[in-house]
Amino acid sequence: MLGCNERGQLELFITGSLRQLVPDDHILAKVDRVLDLSWLRGEVAGLYCNDNGRPGIDPEAALRLMLAGFLLGVVHDRRLLREAQVNIAIHWFIGYDLHEVLPDHSP
């Protein structure tokens, strides 16, 4: 009998976390186990204005995004963000939910 796959999926429900979808041997999972950027926000806080300009990108997420690009061999900003839109491992690694809008490539 000929099968038919319905591709009109309206919504994706995930029980658990995105981390469960990333294999333990994936390069981003390996790096995440040893990477501690908890100090970063305190180091750069003085470089941001509290009452002027648009909200900035979380510095840890920005650094993780650049690191993911380097580790995955994606060096161009536009291409990296295009890859991050469809790559669950990158979404998880930078701390964004699946439906959360990623940063713009030209802040």
N, C-alpha and C positions, 0 to 999 in steps of 0.2 A: 504494500500500500504506500502511495506517495505521501510523504509527510509535508507539513506546512508549518513553518516557524512564524508566529505572530511577532512582528517587529514594532508594533505600535505601543511599546512600553511607555506608559504615562509617567510613572514615578518609580524610583528605586528606593526600596527600604532595606536598610542594613541593620541587623541586630548585632550589637557589639561595637567594635571600633574599626577604623580603617586599618589599624596596625595588624589586625587578624588577617587582612587580605595581602599583606606584604610578607613574602617569604623570609625566614630568618637569615638565609644566606645572601639576601639582596644587599648590594653595597651600601645603600642608604640605611638599612637596618643595622648593619655592622658598625657604621660610623655613628649612628644615633646612640648605640650602647656606650660609647666612650666620649661623646661630645657633650661638654657642659658649657653652655653659654649664659649661665645665670648671672654672670658678672657684667655682661655687655650693656644692658640697659642703664646701669649706674654710670658706666664709663662715658656714654654718649648723651646722657640726659641734658647736660649743659649746652649742647649744640642745637637743641630744639627750642623754639619760642613757644611759650605757653598760651599767648593770647593773639597770635597773628599767623596767618597762613592756613592752608588746609591741613587736615590731620595727616601725620606722617605714617609711613609703613613701619610696623614693628621691626626694630633693628635686628632682632634675632631671626625673624622670618626672612628678612632681606638677605642676611648673611647665609642662612641655610639654603635659600633659593640659589644664590650664587655658587655655593659649595656643591649643591646638587647638579647644577649645570656643568661645573668643572668635572665632577666625578662621572657624569654620564656623557661627557664629550660634547655638550651643547654650549657653544661659546657666545652665540648671538642672543641678545635680550629678547627680541621678538620671537625667535624660534624656541627659546627656553620657556617663555610663557605659554606659547602654543602647546608645547610638550606637557607642561604642567597642567594644562586644562584637561588633558585626557589620561594623565599618568597618576594613578591612585597613590603610588609610592611617594611621588613628589608632594602631592597634597598632604599626606600624612607627615612627611619629613619636615615640612615647613610649618605645620600646625594649623592648617586650614581644613575646615569641614568640606565635605564633598560638594555641597551646593553654595559654598561661600565664594564670593567674587574675588579673584586673584588680583594682586596689585597691577597697575598699569605699567607698561614697559617704559614709559617716558614721564617720570614724575618731575 
